Amino acid sequence: MDADFALLMPDRVLDAVEQAMRQRCTGVIRALPSYINRVYAVEMEGGQQVVVKFYRPGRWTRAAISDEHAFLQACLGDEIPVIAPLPLEQGGTLGDADGIAFALFPKRGGRPIEPADPGDALWGRLGALLARVHRVGARAPAPARLRLHPMVTTTADLDYLLDNGFLDARETRRLEAFGLALLDCITPLFEGTETIRLHGDCQHTNVLERPDTGVFLIDFDDMMNGPPVQDLWMLLPGRPEEAREELEQLLEGYETFRAFDRRSLRLIEALRAMRMTYYLAWCARQAGDAAFMQNHPGWGSHAFWATELSELEAQLDVVRR
């Protein structure tokens, strides 16, 4: 049977959970928001609530998912507030349902963080949390995970956009010129930069707060190997020069637990350009999905590319300053 999300009917989801936990479900199941994966909250007969996450076939290898789980378990072992996968009855943390990899997690609620101003103590707490995660991240590599580097990830993203007919000839030339200039400009900045395991997608939406544990990170699905500054810059409310106080509070909290190479702050605008390129390639990979095009009806039009290419070129100008 081919691995296909279309096969994940409620009864198959419940069967997978029951087999993995050796417990009966009540039959109560609720789909949770997730575009890439399929995620469900399931109630067990003992009253326990679990979340089952089915990984999109073809996106990550099982070795890459195992790297994610190992990182989470190592963080949990250091009493860092993360949501780590539950051990399965058959051993390990990664199950299989008709060729689709899945994992179980304890159900945890929380309130999305809303840091108010530079004086908000939350900035320091966020920095301290990330430093603790990075201390764990520095202990071991994640060999099956992506390395965040212009000549690795950004080159692959540009190649995907250029090689698959998403742009017309003029737009292609423009994107090629941007890509060559960006790589030439930013690649030297990464020389000698520390590379460790990271969350990788540390936006406000992936940081929750609850009274008993304080702030905690969720959704390590995009974990990677890269420079520590990657997990800090996306939390800022603006560019570094516009958010100096918030950045300083983040760094002060961070440096309570781990040294931070402040020279790596020069990577922020390069990382922003890389993120913009990555997001375009990520969308392009979903362009064949009917649900994606329904939610993004103008994606891929000439007007769309005119806007996106202008924004990429403007960001390149910022990087060059």
JOPE-V179525 format. One record per residue. N is the residue number from 1. RES is the residue in three letters. PSI is psi in whole degrees, -180 to 180 (* if undefined). BURIAL is b if it has 24 or more other ideal C-beta (glycine too) atoms within 12 Angstrom, else e. D_CENTER is the distance of its C-alpha to the mean C-alpha in whole Angstrom. Layout:
{{N	RES	PSI	BURIAL	D_CENTER} {N	RES	PSI	BURIAL	D_CENTER}}
This chain:
{{1	MET	128	e	30} {2	ASP	146	e	27} {3	ALA	119	e	23} {4	ASP	128	e	23} {5	PHE	-25	b	21} {6	ALA	-19	e	24} {7	LEU	-9	e	26} {8	LEU	69	b	24} {9	MET	158	e	27} {10	PRO	-39	e	27} {11	ASP	-34	e	30} {12	ARG	-38	b	27} {13	VAL	-48	b	24} {14	LEU	-40	b	27} {15	ASP	-45	b	29} {16	ALA	-42	b	26} {17	VAL	-45	b	25} {18	GLU	-41	b	29} {19	GLN	-37	e	29} {20	ALA	-31	b	26} {21	MET	-10	b	27} {22	ARG	39	e	31} {23	GLN	157	e	31} {24	ARG	146	e	32} {25	CYS	157	b	30} {26	THR	-15	e	32} {27	GLY	-7	e	31} {28	VAL	121	e	29} {29	ILE	140	b	26} {30	ARG	128	e	23} {31	ALA	137	e	20} {32	LEU	153	b	17} {33	PRO	127	e	15} {34	SER	119	e	12} {35	TYR	-44	e	13} {36	ILE	-53	b	11} {37	ASN	-179	b	12} {38	ARG	124	b	16} {39	VAL	134	b	16} {40	TYR	143	b	19} {41	ALA	131	b	21} {42	VAL	138	b	24} {43	GLU	131	b	27} {44	MET	160	b	29} {45	GLU	-29	e	33} {46	GLY	-1	e	33} {47	GLY	-11	e	31} {48	GLN	139	e	27} {49	GLN	128	b	24} {50	VAL	158	b	22} {51	VAL	128	b	18} {52	VAL	128	b	18} {53	LYS	117	b	15} {54	PHE	122	b	16} {55	TYR	136	b	14} {56	ARG	124	b	14} {57	PRO	136	b	17} {58	GLY	-8	e	17} {59	ARG	-53	b	13} {60	TRP	145	b	13} {61	THR	163	e	16} {62	ARG	-32	b	17} {63	ALA	-38	e	17} {64	ALA	-40	b	13} {65	ILE	-39	b	13} {66	SER	-35	b	15} {67	ASP	-42	b	14} {68	GLU	-48	b	11} {69	HIS	-41	b	14} {70	ALA	-40	b	16} {71	PHE	-46	b	14} {72	LEU	-43	b	13} {73	GLN	-36	b	17} {74	ALA	-40	b	18} {75	CYS	-45	b	16} {76	LEU	-37	b	18} {77	GLY	-26	e	21} {78	ASP	14	e	21} {79	GLU	34	e	21} {80	ILE	132	b	18} {81	PRO	93	b	17} {82	VAL	169	b	14} {83	ILE	102	b	15} {84	ALA	153	b	15} {85	PRO	148	b	17} {86	LEU	147	b	20} {87	PRO	140	e	23} {88	LEU	154	b	24} {89	GLU	-32	e	28} {90	GLN	2	e	28} {91	GLY	150	e	26} {92	GLY	-167	e	23} {93	THR	0	b	20} {94	LEU	117	b	19} {95	GLY	179	b	21} {96	ASP	130	e	23} {97	ALA	99	b	24} {98	ASP	41	e	26} {99	GLY	-2	e	23} {100	ILE	122	b	20} {101	ALA	141	b	18} {102	PHE	162	b	18} {103	ALA	156	b	17} {104	LEU	141	b	18} {105	PHE	150	b	17} {106	PRO	143	b	20} {107	LYS	124	b	19} {108	ARG	133	b	19} {109	GLY	172	e	19} {110	GLY	164	b	18} {111	ARG	130	e	19} {112	PRO	139	e	16} {113	ILE	151	b	17} {114	GLU	72	e	19} {115	PRO	129	b	20} {116	ALA	-48	e	24} {117	ASP	174	e	25} {118	PRO	-27	e	25} {119	GLY	-3	e	27} {120	ASP	126	e	25} {121	ALA	-16	e	25} {122	LEU	-32	b	21} {123	TRP	-45	b	20} {124	GLY	-38	b	22} {125	ARG	-38	b	20} {126	LEU	-44	b	17} {127	GLY	-43	b	18} {128	ALA	-42	b	19} {129	LEU	-46	b	17} {130	LEU	-37	b	14} {131	ALA	-41	b	17} {132	ARG	-41	b	18} {133	VAL	-42	b	14} {134	HIS	-29	b	15} {135	ARG	-41	b	19} {136	VAL	-42	b	17} {137	GLY	-30	b	15} {138	ALA	-10	b	18} {139	ARG	-27	e	20} {140	ALA	155	e	19} {141	PRO	171	e	17} {142	ALA	83	b	15} {143	PRO	-26	e	17} {144	ALA	2	e	15} {145	ARG	159	b	12} {146	LEU	150	b	11} {147	ARG	121	b	13} {148	LEU	98	b	12} {149	HIS	141	b	15} {150	PRO	-41	b	17} {151	MET	-3	e	20} {152	VAL	-73	e	17} {153	THR	-47	b	14} {154	THR	-39	b	16} {155	THR	-43	b	19} {156	ALA	-40	b	17} {157	ASP	-45	b	16} {158	LEU	-44	b	19} {159	ASP	-40	e	21} {160	TYR	-43	b	19} {161	LEU	-40	b	20} {162	LEU	-26	b	24} {163	ASP	-1	e	25} {164	ASN	20	e	24} {165	GLY	28	e	27} {166	PHE	-20	b	24} {167	LEU	155	b	27} {168	ASP	180	e	30} {169	ALA	-44	e	32} {170	ARG	-43	e	32} {171	GLU	-37	b	29} {172	THR	-45	e	28} {173	ARG	-39	e	30} {174	ARG	-43	b	28} {175	LEU	-38	b	25} {176	GLU	-44	e	26} {177	ALA	-42	e	28} {178	PHE	-48	b	25} {179	GLY	-45	b	23} {180	LEU	-44	e	26} {181	ALA	-41	e	26} {182	LEU	-50	b	23} {183	LEU	-41	b	22} {184	ASP	-35	e	26} {185	CYS	-42	b	25} {186	ILE	-22	b	22} {187	THR	-43	b	22} {188	PRO	-24	e	25} {189	LEU	-23	b	23} {190	PHE	-4	b	20} {191	GLU	128	e	24} {192	GLY	8	e	24} {193	THR	136	b	21} {194	GLU	138	b	19} {195	THR	123	b	16} {196	ILE	173	b	15} {197	ARG	136	b	12} {198	LEU	162	b	9} {199	HIS	-49	b	6} {200	GLY	-27	b	5} {201	ASP	52	b	3} {202	CYS	76	b	7} {203	GLN	167	b	8} {204	HIS	-34	e	12} {205	THR	-17	e	11} {206	ASN	15	b	8} {207	VAL	121	b	12} {208	LEU	166	b	15} {209	GLU	140	b	18} {210	ARG	155	e	21} {211	PRO	-35	e	25} {212	ASP	-31	e	25} {213	THR	-7	e	22} {214	GLY	-143	e	21} {215	VAL	144	b	17} {216	PHE	155	b	15} {217	LEU	143	b	11} {218	ILE	168	b	9} {219	ASP	77	b	7} {220	PHE	20	b	6} {221	ASP	-30	b	5} {222	ASP	22	b	3} {223	MET	150	b	6} {224	MET	178	b	8} {225	ASN	129	b	12} {226	GLY	-175	b	12} {227	PRO	139	b	14} {228	PRO	-31	b	14} {229	VAL	-21	b	14} {230	GLN	-35	b	11} {231	ASP	-4	b	10} {232	LEU	-40	b	13} {233	TRP	-31	b	14} {234	MET	-13	b	11} {235	LEU	-20	b	13} {236	LEU	146	b	16} {237	PRO	-3	b	18} {238	GLY	-168	e	20} {239	ARG	158	e	20} {240	PRO	-40	b	21} {241	GLU	-18	e	25} {242	GLU	-12	e	24} {243	ALA	44	b	23} {244	ARG	-43	e	25} {245	GLU	-43	e	25} {246	GLU	-42	b	22} {247	LEU	-42	b	21} {248	GLU	-40	e	24} {249	GLN	-42	b	23} {250	LEU	-48	b	20} {251	LEU	-37	b	21} {252	GLU	-43	e	24} {253	GLY	-42	b	22} {254	TYR	-47	b	20} {255	GLU	-6	e	23} {256	THR	-30	e	25} {257	PHE	-21	b	23} {258	ARG	143	b	22} {259	ALA	145	e	23} {260	PHE	129	b	21} {261	ASP	101	e	23} {262	ARG	-16	e	23} {263	ARG	-24	e	24} {264	SER	-9	b	20} {265	LEU	-22	b	20} {266	ARG	-15	e	22} {267	LEU	-12	b	18} {268	ILE	-50	b	17} {269	GLU	-29	b	18} {270	ALA	-43	b	18} {271	LEU	-34	b	14} {272	ARG	-44	b	14} {273	ALA	-41	b	16} {274	MET	-39	b	14} {275	ARG	-42	b	11} {276	MET	-42	b	14} {277	THR	-43	b	15} {278	TYR	-44	b	12} {279	TYR	-38	b	11} {280	LEU	-43	b	15} {281	ALA	-37	b	15} {282	TRP	-45	b	12} {283	CYS	-40	b	15} {284	ALA	-36	b	17} {285	ARG	-21	b	16} {286	GLN	-2	b	16} {287	ALA	-23	b	20} {288	GLY	-3	e	22} {289	ASP	125	e	20} {290	ALA	-38	e	23} {291	ALA	-38	e	21} {292	PHE	-47	e	19} {293	MET	-29	e	22} {294	GLN	-37	e	23} {295	ASN	-16	e	21} {296	HIS	66	e	21} {297	PRO	-25	e	25} {298	GLY	3	e	25} {299	TRP	134	b	22} {300	GLY	-3	b	24} {301	SER	167	e	27} {302	HIS	-39	e	29} {303	ALA	-40	e	28} {304	PHE	-51	b	25} {305	TRP	-32	b	25} {306	ALA	-44	e	27} {307	THR	-48	e	25} {308	GLU	-42	b	22} {309	LEU	-38	b	24} {310	SER	-39	e	26} {311	GLU	-38	e	22} {312	LEU	-44	b	21} {313	GLU	-36	b	25} {314	ALA	-39	e	25} {315	GLN	-35	b	22} {316	LEU	-39	b	23} {317	ASP	-39	e	26} {318	VAL	-43	b	24} {319	VAL	-37	b	23} {320	ARG	-14	e	27} {321	ARG	*	e	28}}
